[in-house]
Amino acid sequence: MASSESHRLLGIDWGSSNRRAYLVDAAGTCLATRADDQGMLAVRPDFAGSFAALVAAMGVDPAIPAVASGMVGSAQGWREVPYLDIGVPLDALPDHVVRVDDPRAGRPCFIVPGYVQRGEHVDVMRGEETQLLGAVALGRRDGWFVLPGTHSKWVQLADGVIRRIATFMTGELFAMVSAHGTLAPLMAGAHDDGSAFVAGLDAARRGAPLSNALFGVRARVVSGAMPAAQARSFVSGLLVGTEFVAAVGLTGGGVPPTCIGSPVLRARYARAAVHFGTTLAGLDPDRVYCAALARFLDRIPS
């Protein structure tokens, strides 16, 4: 490896729908970044060609190694990488990457494994483990973390080891009911409405079964009890609130959870947290991802 590039790494957060790449130095400082919609579902089966195009677009030197995390390591991804048991410390992640050699890629790429939780509460994650490693690298080794998104994760860490994973399909359900079925026409074109979001949180806290509460949105609109323009925010509050009802039972109070998510999602979850009697600390997902990459840089196998 050329000496001028010996302390740089290209990291790719490669999910189902989107992809974000970061070029970092040994301190985890982001030197360049690029985001696109070339997630797993868009590029398969040509992962190598898509990877090569991304690297070329960023102008990354051929001597710089690459690490990818997320759904790229799933059974539908570039190469399936077995899950690690949650007993494996996050600090050990760089020791378990799997090398993918594909001539079309132009260089090796190392894929980060996800984690599996077995026993009574079976659960899995791919991608979030790298963000959690970044949180550990930034000194957040203990407590509960929430990573909102398509599949929102609540994760408990104890000294950098995962003790519990709980996944909620909040984002996916919101996307589905927004695009298909009875509620979709009511939710189309509506703007964010803070009071409707809070009303949805309240509905979740009252404990009605989710399918019943979702139909209640239609009933409110057609009966004139709620304007259709509020349906979208009400559903958002209902789904996020349902997540919080369960999560509050998991966490048991104490030290406030830390939210790793975009500013928009952090703000939404912070508002929900206050409504449920707690607060959220916040970490920027780009910052934690780059901090994690710094941990990989000197431990990528040759």
C-alpha positions, 0 to 999 in steps of 0.5 A: 500500500502506498505510504500516502494512503496507508492510513485511510479507509473507505467505509460503505453503509450499504442497506436495502434501499440506500448506500452511503460511503465515507473516506476516513483517516486514522482518526476517523476524520471524514475526508469525503462522502457520497450517498445514493439510492443504490442499495441492495435491492437496486444493484443485485446481482451486480454488487461488484460493478456497483461497488467499482462505479462508486469507488470510481465516482469518489476517486478513491486510490486503488491502494485504499481498502474498503469495508462494507456493512449492512444488508450487503452481507445478507443472504440476498447481498454480495456475500452472506456473512454469518451473524455473530452471537451477541456475546462477541464484544463490539470491539472484536468486530474488525476481527470477524470481517469476511473478505470478498474478492471479485475481479470486477470490483477492482479491489477486495472488500471486507464485509462486517457481520451482523449480530444474532440474539438467540433464546426466548427473544430471537432477533438480528441486526445488520448495519447497526452494529457498526454504528454501535461500535462507533458509539463505543469508540466515542466512549458510550459503552453502556446503556440503551440505544435506539436506532430509528429507521425502517426497522427501529432497533433498541439495543442494550450495551454493557461494557461494549457487549450487546445484552439485548436487541429489540426490533420494531418495524416502525418505518416499514409499517409507516411506508406500507400504510402510506402507499397501500390500503385503506389509509393511503389516500388519507395520508397522501400529500399531508404535511407534518402536524405536531398536534396530530403526532402527539394525538397518535402518541396518546392513542398508542399509550391508551393501549388499543391493539395496533390493527384496531388503532390504525383502522380508527384513523380511517374512522376518525376521518370519515366521521369528521372527528379528524381532518384528513390532513392530520392522518399522516402525522397521527399514524406516525405518532401511533406507530412511534408511540407503539414502539415506545410503549414496548421500549419503556417496558424494556428499558425500565427507566434509569439513564436516558437512552441514546438515539443514533439517527438523522436530525429529523428522526432524533427530533421526532423520537425526542418528542416521543420520549418526553411524552413518555416521561423520559429524554433522549441523548443524541449521536449523529450517525455519520459521526459514529460510523466514521469513529467505527471505521477508525477502529477497522483501519489498522485491523483489516486482514491483508 
